[in-house]
Amino acid sequence: MECPYCQQKMISGYIQSSNPLVWEKKILYGVILPTSEDGMLLSDYFTFIKSHAISSHYCKSCNVLISKLDDKE
């Protein structure tokens, strides 16, 4: 994939955690779960035995990560 900012080749990888991945408009504290209508879980919240990951592309030049969310694992 090419970076949409600088058109250089991006590095494929994963955003990973041992906890569920969450996107929210504000920084959350304590138990991290979406709190707004726009907030979303990026990985399965109820699977504690496996790791949580979504595929992502990284641009070293721009220091940017890009992930396609319908590609959840």
C-alpha positions in Angstrom: 0.0 0.0 0.0 1.2 3.5 -0.7 1.0 6.3 1.9 -1.7 8.7 0.9 0.5 11.6 2.3 3.9 11.0 0.7 3.2 8.1 -1.8 6.0 5.9 -0.4 5.5 2.2 0.3 4.0 1.5 3.7 5.0 -1.5 6.0 2.2 -4.1 6.6 1.7 -5.2 10.2 -0.8 -5.2 13.1 -2.1 -3.0 15.9 -2.1 -5.5 18.8 -3.0 -5.7 22.4 -3.7 -8.3 25.1 -6.9 -6.2 25.8 -9.7 -5.3 23.4 -8.9 -2.5 21.0 -11.2 0.5 21.3 -11.6 3.7 19.3 -13.2 6.7 21.0 -13.3 10.4 20.4 -11.8 11.2 23.8 -9.2 9.6 26.1 -10.8 7.0 28.4 -9.7 6.0 31.9 -10.3 2.9 34.0 -12.3 0.2 32.1 -11.8 1.0 28.4 -15.1 0.6 26.6 -16.7 3.0 24.1 -18.8 5.6 25.8 -20.2 7.7 22.9 -22.4 6.9 20.0 -19.4 7.1 17.6 -17.1 4.9 19.8 -16.4 1.4 18.7 -14.7 -1.8 19.7 -12.0 -2.7 17.1 -11.6 -6.3 18.3 -13.8 -8.8 20.1 -14.3 -7.7 23.7 -15.4 -11.0 25.1 -12.4 -13.1 23.9 -9.9 -12.9 26.8 -7.8 -15.9 25.9 -6.5 -14.7 22.5 -4.7 -11.5 21.5 -6.5 -8.7 19.8 -5.2 -7.4 16.5 -6.3 -5.5 13.4 -4.2 -5.3 10.3 -2.5 -1.9 9.7 0.0 -0.2 7.4 2.7 2.1 8.7 4.6 4.9 7.0 8.0 5.6 8.5 8.3 9.0 6.7 5.0 10.4 7.9 4.7 8.4 11.1 1.1 7.4 10.1 -0.9 4.2 10.7 -3.8 3.2 8.4 -6.1 0.4 9.2 -9.2 -1.0 7.4 -11.7 -1.9 10.1 -13.7 -4.5 8.2 -10.5 -6.5 8.2 -10.8 -7.4 12.0 -9.2 -10.6 13.3 
